[in-house]
């Protein structure tokens, strides 16, 4: 019996450490790791990850091509090459959002705010989380 409790304690401690260092674990993962969810880390006591702590967040920049002149979420986007970057999202996630926005939305995007910062340059911000990504036209004008 002591051995089982000790093992659950180690698992919960490892999950807690993963949360604190931004290893991608969540409070739900930590609770699931304990086996019954009754011991270990509870959501109210789990550490919150910040932008700097999240291991898979952040995109220094990835190339993206807009195939034709477009508009989405309030941004006017001329056809051509872009750099997509984000302090909050991985390149894959930011690129996926951008693709979806271009494919589905000519006007406002539910739950997001688009802000034009310049010619072919702007941000998309999630209204609930305040996470954002930037798109910037890198072609010749």
N, C-alpha and C positions, 0 to 999 in steps of 0.2 A: 504493500500500500504506500509506504514512504517513497519507494522507487517511482511509482506512477506520478505522485504529486511532484516529485523532484523533476521528472521529465517534462511535465506540463509547465512547470515554472521556467525551465530552460527554453522551451519552445516559445512561451509568452515573452520571455526576455529577448530572445532573438528577433521576434516580430516587432517588439517595441524599439529595439535598436535600429531595425530596418526603417521604421517610420521616422525616427529621429535623424537618421543620416540621409533620408530621402531615397531609400532603396526601392521605392515603388510600392511598398506594402501599404495597406490601408488599415484602419481600425477593424474593418470587417475581416480582412485577411488575418489580422492578429488574433481576433476572436475565433476564427475558424481553425487556426493552428492549434488552439488549446484543446480541440476535440469536441467539447460540449458547449462552448461559447459562454459558459457560466463563470469561468475563471480567466484571469489574464487581463488584457487591455480592454477597456470599455471606450466607446466612441467619445464620451464626454471628457475622458482623461487622455486621449491620444493626442500626441503632438501634431500641430498643423504644419504642413510643409510650406516653405516659401519658394519663390521663383528660383532662388539660388540653390535650394536644397533638392529640387526635383530632378532626378537623374536623367530622365528622358526629355525634359523640357528644354526648349531653347533651340533656335535655328539661326545660325550665323548668316545663312543665305543659300538659296537654291534657285537655279534657273527655271523659268516658267515662260511659256509662249502663249500669248493671247492670239487666237487665230484670226479674229476679225474685230473691228471697232465694236466696243461693247460698253454697257453700263450695268452696274449692279450695286445695290445698297447705297446709292447716292454718289458713287464714284464713276467718273467717265474714264474709260480705259481704251486707249488706242491700240490697234493691232501691233504686235511685236514682242520683243523679249522683255522679261521682267525679272526682278530679283524679289523673292518672297523671303521674309525673315520674321523672327519672333523671339522675344525673351521668354515667352510662356509655353509655346507649342513646339513640338518636334517639327522638322521640315516636312515629314510625311503628313502630319496632321494639318499643318498650315496649308500645304499644297492641296490636300483633300478638301478642306473648307473652301478654298479659293475656287477650285474646280466646280464644286457644288453650287457656289454662289453664282458663278458665270453661267452655268447650265440652267439653273432654276429661277433666278430672280433678276428681273430687269429693274425693278424698283426696290422698295424697302425689303429688308431681310428680317423675318420674325426673330426676335430675341437678340438681334445684333444692330450696331450702329456703324455705318460707314462714314468716314470723314475724309473729304478731298483735301490734300495738303499742297498739291501742285499738279502740273501736267502729268497725268498717268501715275500719280503718287498719292497714296492714302493709307488709311488704317481701317481695319475691321475690328470692332470691340464687342465682346460678348457682354450684353447688358447685365447679366446676373453675376458673372465671376470677375468682370473687368479685365479678363485676359484678352490679348490682342495679337494681331499679326499685321505686318506692313507689306504693301506691294509697291514696287517702284519700277517705272518704265526705264529701261536702260538702252533703248534704241536711239538712233539719231532723229532729231526733230526736223 
